[in-house]
């Protein structure tokens, strides 16, 4: 699940393209895109979905009230922040990172510097090479296969936010 705004730097194209590989290994996998973007961005993302033949595994959920976001994150087996690496994303930390860490669900982020730093520091999830849909798919497949083994990362993430404070 991705929750947030749909913009070109968000890396949603990477996640969508990765789904063509993921659906081969995890037939029941589904990518939920929760949020909105301007019409041009949403049209482009829907074009990428069609071009990659993943219409049956990518769902545009639309905007959801803030009060429901934590439940959506908690009910997802994997929450993603697939940001592309650029000057902006390498120097900001999205608040949804901490929301996901508090949601007690597994976290997958791109290799943007602040995201990777926090995930590494607290052993709080997985990361993939920003912009690399093959690596994204590989990490999602790994997370699915090794989920019981990776559950400790969920607790590490929760403890990092609730007790250590980033």
C-alpha positions in Angstrom: 0.0 0.0 0.0 1.1 3.5 -0.8 -0.6 6.4 1.0 0.1 10.0 0.0 0.0 12.5 -2.8 0.6 11.4 -6.4 3.5 13.4 -7.8 6.3 12.6 -10.3 8.9 12.4 -7.5 6.9 9.9 -5.4 8.2 6.9 -7.4 4.7 5.4 -8.0 5.8 4.6 -11.5 8.6 2.3 -10.1 6.1 0.5 -7.9 3.6 0.0 -10.7 6.3 -1.3 -13.1 7.5 -3.7 -10.4 4.0 -5.2 -10.2 4.5 -7.0 -13.5 7.3 -9.1 -11.9 5.6 -9.4 -8.5 2.3 -10.8 -9.9 4.3 -13.7 -11.5 5.7 -14.8 -8.1 2.8 -13.7 -5.9 -0.4 -14.2 -7.9 -2.7 -12.6 -5.2 -0.5 -9.5 -4.7 -2.2 -6.1 -5.0 -0.8 -2.6 -5.0 -3.2 -0.1 -3.4 -2.6 3.5 -4.2 -4.3 5.6 -1.6 -4.4 9.3 -2.4 -4.7 11.8 -5.2 -2.7 13.7 -7.7 -3.5 16.2 -10.4 -5.3 14.9 -13.5 -2.1 14.8 -15.6 -0.2 12.7 -13.0 -3.1 10.3 -12.5 -3.5 9.9 -16.2 0.2 9.2 -16.6 0.1 6.6 -13.8 -2.9 4.9 -15.3 -1.1 4.8 -18.7 1.8 3.0 -17.0 -0.6 0.5 -15.4 -2.0 -0.3 -18.9 1.4 -0.4 -20.6 2.6 -2.9 -18.0 -0.6 -5.0 -18.1 -1.2 -4.7 -14.4 -4.7 -3.5 -14.3 -5.8 -6.4 -12.2 -3.2 -5.9 -9.5 -3.0 -2.1 -9.2 -6.0 -0.3 -7.6 -6.4 3.5 -7.3 -8.3 3.9 -4.1 -8.5 7.6 -4.1 -8.4 10.1 -1.3 -9.2 8.7 2.2 -9.9 10.7 5.3 -6.8 11.2 7.6 -8.6 9.4 10.4 -8.7 6.2 8.3 -5.1 6.3 7.2 -3.6 4.5 10.2 -6.1 1.7 9.9 -5.3 1.4 6.2 -1.6 1.2 7.0 -2.1 -1.3 9.8 -4.2 -3.6 7.6 -1.6 -3.6 4.9 1.0 -6.4 4.9 3.6 -4.0 3.4 3.6 -0.1 3.2 5.8 1.6 0.7 7.5 4.9 0.2 9.0 4.5 -3.3 10.4 8.0 -3.8 12.7 8.8 -6.6 16.1 10.0 -5.5 16.6 13.7 -6.2 17.7 16.9 -4.4 14.3 17.3 -2.7 13.7 13.6 -1.6 17.4 13.3 -0.4 16.9 16.2 2.0 13.4 15.7 3.4 11.7 13.1 5.5 8.0 12.5 4.8 5.8 12.3 7.9 4.2 9.1 6.6 7.5 7.3 7.3 6.8 7.7 11.0 3.1 6.9 10.5 4.0 3.6 8.9 6.5 2.9 11.6 3.8 3.4 14.2 1.3 1.3 12.3 3.0 -2.0 13.1 3.3 -3.1 9.5 6.3 -3.9 7.4 8.0 -0.9 5.7 9.7 -0.8 2.2 11.3 2.5 1.2 13.5 3.6 -1.6 17.2 4.3 -1.1 16.7 8.1 -0.7 19.2 9.1 1.9 17.0 10.0 4.8 14.6 7.0 4.3 17.5 4.5 4.0 19.3 6.1 7.0 16.4 5.7 9.3 15.5 2.2 8.1 19.2 1.1 8.5 19.7 2.9 11.9 16.8 1.1 13.5 16.7 -2.0 11.3 13.1 -1.0 10.8 12.2 -2.3 7.3 13.6 -2.9 3.9 14.9 -0.7 1.1 15.3 -0.9 -2.6 17.3 1.1 -5.1 15.3 4.2 -5.9 13.9 4.1 -9.5 14.7 0.4 -9.9 11.4 -1.5 -10.5 13.3 -4.8 -10.6 14.8 -4.2 -7.2 11.5 -3.0 -5.9 9.9 -6.3 -7.1 12.7 -8.4 -5.6 12.3 -6.7 -2.2 8.5 -7.2 -2.2 8.8 -10.8 -3.2 11.5 -11.2 -0.4 9.2 -9.5 2.1 6.3 -11.9 1.2 8.5 -15.0 1.3 10.3 -14.1 4.5 7.5 -12.2 6.3 7.6 -14.3 9.5 11.4 -13.8 9.7 11.1 -10.0 9.1 8.4 -9.3 11.7 11.1 -8.1 14.2 11.6 -5.1 11.9 8.0 -4.1 12.5 8.6 -4.0 16.2 12.0 -2.2 15.8 10.2 0.5 13.7 7.5 0.9 16.3 10.0 1.1 19.2 12.1 3.6 17.3 9.2 6.1 17.0 7.5 5.4 20.3 10.6 5.2 22.6 13.7 6.4 20.9 12.3 9.2 18.8 14.0 10.1 15.5 
